[in-house]
Each structure stands twice: as structure tokens, then as C-alpha cells.
Amino acid sequence: MTIPYDKNVPANPDDPLATSQPQLLNNFDTLFNAFLENHISLSAASSAGNHTILELLQQESALETDLNEFSIYTKMIEGQTDQVFMRFQNNGTEFRFTNYQIYPVDLTNFFSFLPGNVIVYFGRINTLVNNVFTLLPPVARNIFSVAVIPIGPATGSTFKPLFSLVASPSGLFSKVIFKPASTISQLTPFHYIIMANF
């Protein structure tokens, strides 16, 4: 984050308060406003200054840790996405904290496993065959979220598609049948995300 904070204020230790006070106040305002990014405001009644988003920058190698320190960071694993790693104090053993990967079904459809036995299906559907979309792999037990976003001229319009889920004899969901809203052509491509337990 780049902020216009001036470390040379006051520039002259002999400056009278009337000269340096506006500069000091400006520095404090700058810090206060910069802190609003990814943090709860410093003036909030509770949890002031707490992070709302934490970004883990990708590292080439394990981060050094001192006594009473630990590191959490991400590293690229070849053939996968970034994974979260942790290293204990005093340059202790580094270990992989996550083990997720994005798997392709085809060029526009993917799935990934998340902690807590959650599978996420996501991608783009250009056309549906008889309004049926097949979930691959068919391992979904409880589908708890379906989001559909039209692409193209329909974007931004009211789009409340109806859908039904088709379970296989084993009780796993294998297909989703979409019934697009009447205002949307059945040929409208869309992005989707489906979350389920497996």
C-alpha cells in the first residue's frame, strides 16, 4: 500500500508548533485513512484496527522464523494453485497447511475440494443440452448453494432461474436441470458456481 506519508515532518526540530502542527495532523489523517483498507476503522466502537482481509504473498522459499515466531505464507506448487504453508518458531519444520487444487472437467468447467468436505463446481456453460447440466465428478451429497450469472445482453437483467436436482440411485447428485427465466433465452451462456458436501 502506498500512502503519501511524510516521514520528514517536522522538517526542522526548531519549527514552532504553528508550523508543524498542520503537517503532523495531515500525517495522522493520512495514516488513519490508509488504515481503512482491509481493516475495521480505528474509530470503530469495537474491534478497531482488526483485519477484514489478510493477503498472503507468494514466497519462493520458507520464511525465516525467530524464537516465539511462526510464519504463514503461500507458495506455488507445480501443477497446482498456490498452497498455504506454515513454519514454526526458530526456523522449525515447514509444512503444507492446505491441499487444494483446481481440477478441469473441460476447457470451461472446473471443480475444487475445500476443507470441511466441500466441493465447488464452477465455470461457464455456453449451451445446455435439454437444460441439463451434469455434475462431474458426481460426488455431491448435499447441494447448499447454486449461483447463475448470465453473460452478454442479459447481464444485469433480472435472472432468477429455476432448477431441480437429480439424484442418482446411490443418493449422490449427478445432474442439475435449469429452467431459465422467461426473459432469458435458453441459448444465453452463463457462469455458475455450485457448492455441495461430498
SVG drawing of the C-alpha trace seen along z (x, -y; Angstrom):
<svg xmlns="http://www.w3.org/2000/svg" viewBox="-41 -29 57 76">
<polyline fill="none" stroke="black" stroke-width="0.4" points="0.0,0.0 1.4,-3.4 0.5,-6.4 1.6,-10.0 3.0,-10.0 5.9,-12.4 8.5,-11.0 10.3,-14.3 7.6,-16.1 8.5,-18.2 11.4,-19.0 13.1,-21.2 13.1,-20.3 13.2,-24.1 9.9,-24.7 7.3,-26.4 4.1,-24.3 2.1,-26.6 4.3,-25.5 4.5,-21.7 1.0,-21.1 -0.9,-21.1 1.8,-18.9 1.6,-16.4 -2.2,-16.4 -2.1,-15.7 0.3,-12.8 -2.1,-11.3 -5.1,-11.8 -3.2,-10.0 -2.4,-7.1 -5.9,-6.9 -7.4,-6.9 -4.8,-4.4 -5.7,-2.0 -9.3,-1.8 -8.1,0.5 -8.7,4.1 -9.2,3.1 -12.0,2.1 -11.9,-1.7 -9.6,-2.9 -12.6,-4.9 -15.0,-1.9 -16.7,-1.1 -15.4,2.4 -12.7,4.4 -11.0,1.2 -8.0,1.9 -8.7,5.6 -8.1,7.0 -11.0,7.7 -8.9,9.3 -5.5,10.9 -3.3,11.3 -0.6,14.0 2.0,13.1 3.6,15.9 7.1,16.8 9.9,18.6 11.2,20.4 10.3,20.9 10.3,17.7 12.8,17.3 11.3,17.5 12.8,16.5 12.1,17.8 8.4,17.2 7.6,16.5 5.8,18.5 5.2,17.8 2.1,18.3 2.6,17.8 1.8,19.2 4.0,21.0 3.3,22.2 3.1,26.0 3.9,27.1 0.8,28.3 -1.5,26.8 -2.6,23.5 -0.8,21.6 -0.9,23.5 -0.7,22.1 2.3,23.2 3.3,22.7 6.6,22.7 7.1,23.0 9.4,20.9 13.1,20.9 13.2,22.0 11.2,25.1 9.8,27.5 7.8,26.1 4.5,27.9 1.8,27.5 -1.4,26.2 -3.8,26.6 -4.1,29.2 -6.5,27.8 -6.2,27.8 -8.4,26.7 -9.3,29.7 -10.5,29.1 -13.5,31.1 -13.1,29.5 -11.9,26.1 -14.6,24.1 -15.7,26.2 -13.8,26.9 -14.1,28.2 -12.1,28.0 -12.3,29.5 -12.3,27.3 -11.9,28.1 -14.9,29.4 -15.8,31.9 -17.0,29.2 -16.8,29.5 -17.2,26.4 -18.2,26.8 -17.7,23.6 -17.2,22.4 -19.1,21.3 -21.9,23.0 -22.4,21.9 -25.4,24.1 -27.4,26.7 -28.5,29.9 -32.2,30.2 -31.4,27.7 -29.4,30.5 -26.0,29.9 -24.1,32.9 -22.0,32.6 -18.6,34.1 -17.4,35.8 -20.9,36.9 -20.0,36.9 -22.3,34.2 -24.4,35.3 -26.0,32.1 -26.0,29.1 -26.3,26.0 -25.6,23.2 -26.3,22.6 -25.5,19.2 -26.1,18.5 -24.9,15.3 -25.9,14.7 -23.3,13.5 -23.9,10.9 -27.0,8.9 -28.9,10.5 -26.2,9.3 -27.7,7.1 -31.3,8.1 -33.5,9.9 -32.4,13.5 -34.0,16.0 -33.6,19.4 -35.4,22.3 -33.6,25.6 -34.1,29.0 -31.5,31.5 -31.4,35.1 -30.0,37.7 -28.5,41.0 -29.7,44.3 -26.7,44.0 -28.1,40.7 -25.4,38.6 -26.5,35.6 -25.4,36.1 -27.4,33.6 -28.9,30.1 -31.9,29.2 -32.1,25.5 -35.3,23.8 -34.2,20.3 -36.4,17.3 -38.8,16.4 -36.9,13.2 -33.7,15.1 -33.1,17.1 -32.3,20.7 -29.2,20.1 -27.8,17.5 -24.4,18.6 -23.8,18.2 -21.3,18.5 -22.2,20.8 -20.9,21.9 -22.4,24.8 -21.3,25.7 -22.0,29.1 -20.9,31.5 -19.4,34.7"/>
</svg>
